[in-house]
């Protein structure tokens, strides 16, 4: 990993650990995708998404809903998935509105 990526990861981690929801979301995304050299770890991704989602971050709420719907990194739980999709939809997050329309939530 180049110095710029290592530095970016370090700053994201620091901001996430200090409670910044956007950085918590980004850390979740990195863990889910292996971005910035972070090992792919869906359980850790869910933990980061949950922290950001609880602060009202719509993308994190949507991603957390997806993880619960698909059972990735957590036990599948349709009700929990719907809860997070609804929270994202309440913020007019388009993808959440679409998913709710498709799966009937």
C-alpha positions, 0 to 999 in steps of 0.5 A: 500500500502506498504512503498516501493510502496508508495515510488516508486509512490512518485518518479515517480510522482516527476520525471513526474512532472519535465518532465521526459518522462519515468516517465510520461509514467509510471504515465499514465500506473499507472492511466490506470491500477491502479498500485502502488495504483493509482486510475484507471482514464483513463482521467488522464492516457491520460494526462500523456501519452500525455505529454510523447508522445509529448516528443517522448516516443514511448510507450506513443504514442502507448498507446495514439493512443489506447485511441483515437482509442477506445475512452477510457478517450477521445472521439474516434478519428480515425485520432488522433489515427492514428497520434500517431500510426504513430509517434510510428511506425516512431520509429519502435515500433513494436506494432504500426507497427502491429496495422497500418497494421491491421487497415489500417493506 
